[in-house]
Amino acid sequence: MSKPVLGLSWLQSAQPSTMLRDLAAGRLALTHEAFQQLPNWRTAAYLRDLLMQSGVLPLKDRQLLLFERWLETHLGAIANPEHAKLLRRFATWHQLRKLRAKAAKAPLGDSTAREAHEQQIQAVAFLTWLTRRGTAVNDTGQADLDAWQSENYFTRRASHAFLTWCMNTSNMPALTIHSRQTTPQAPMSQHHRISAIQRLLTEESIPLHARIAGLLVLLYAQPATRIVRLTISDIIVNGGTTTIRFGDPPTPVPVPVARLLQDYLTNRINLDAATNPGSHWLFPGQRAGQPIHPVTLRAFLHKQGIPPQRGRTSALRHLVFQVPAPVLAQALGYHHTSTTRFAAEAGSPWAGYAPGDHGKPTTLQPQNPDENRPPE
């Protein structure tokens, strides 16, 4: 830890020291259930992260634990008992079941937890809105649903999961939830993208972690939410070849990028923090056992003039012209319907390629960063 005085200061502050004394005296049980009941949830969550990372508490998914705690507070604040009962059933049989199944396979991302929060918040908003109209949820008509969606569609689409669950469980009549297409941001131009790649490869004044993150966006079309979930075991070095495991099979890394990646692996961010000295994350965060937040990663990129969403779209547009969409999806961790749709919209010659075709490329070959170098 580069500044041990900060760690000592935190341990000696009122809330952490009280919790530690209660643990030592047996007044606070060393269980996740006991920590869930503590009033100072931020301090409790931070201390619990440390205890899990050190092996004192069994490992559990952090995002799931935080959502479960928030959910109890959220449901307890709902004044209408019928609404609270319905929302608890939605949380138990749909949201928590889905989140626990995901957490059993891989750590939940912040965006997944945030989506679950929004689903609950918009579900409450919908039930409150219905009450003001004098309508019970089981009497909702198509006109009610259309009016709800039309007032603020892009905010209220988070309620779609709740609405669908209500229909599937006969808590609401079977109605039509109308979808609306969003307008995607215009991609970076290919000239701008290639220029940014060259700058990330050559400018040593740019922090190494920002260079690596930017290259993962601009070469491999990776979103920030997926980049922060990469671990050091996803970087595979075999002789003189380096690959990254975004999907299956792992994707080759061009030599100039591989050199930077090797340098970064020995100089990862936040390893001097007491909470993360042995972190397995490619981009460790400052919280015990956690990667950096996607918002933080996006801020790194924006600071270097790289818009993550537009850069990712530009990279994907380039890649669907080089590789069949199903192959690309498998290699980069996308769903094949997403890359197939994108290929069709972009007019890719591979748009009609079906999974399982023979005589076609089966692996993603990396773009040489020196290709299409902009003029000096």
Sequence and secondary structure as in RCSB ss.txt:
>XXXX:A:sequence
MSKPVLGLSWLQSAQPSTMLRDLAAGRLALTHEAFQQLPNWRTAAYLRDLLMQSGVLPLKDRQLLLFERWLETHL
GAIANPEHAKLLRRFATWHQLRKLRAKAAKAPLGDSTAREAHEQQIQAVAFLTWLTRRGTAVNDTGQADLDAWQS
ENYFTRRASHAFLTWCMNTSNMPALTIHSRQTTPQAPMSQHHRISAIQRLLTEESIPLHARIAGLLVLLYAQPAT
RIVRLTISDIIVNGGTTTIRFGDPPTPVPVPVARLLQDYLTNRINLDAATNPGSHWLFPGQRAGQPIHPVTLRAF
LHKQGIPPQRGRTSALRHLVFQVPAPVLAQALGYHHTSTTRFAAEAGSPWAGYAPGDHGKPTTLQPQNPDENRPP
E
>XXXX:A:secstr
   HHHHHHHHHSHHHHHHHHHHHHTSS SSHHHHHT S HHHHHHHHHHHHHTTSS    HHHHHHHHHHHHHH
HT   HHHHHHHHHHIIIIIHHHHHHHHHHS   HHHHHHHHHHHHHHHHHHHHHHHTT  GGG  HHHHHHHHH
HSHHHHGGGHHHHHHHHHTTSS                 HHHHHHHHHHHHH TTS HHHHHHHHHHHHH   HH
HHTT BGGGEEEETTEEEE SSSS EE  HHHHHHHHHHHTS TTTTSTT TT  BSSB SSTT B  HHHHHHH
HHHTT  HHHHHHHHHHHHTTTS HHHHHHHHT  HHHHHHHHHHHT TTTT  TT SSS  S     TTTT   
 
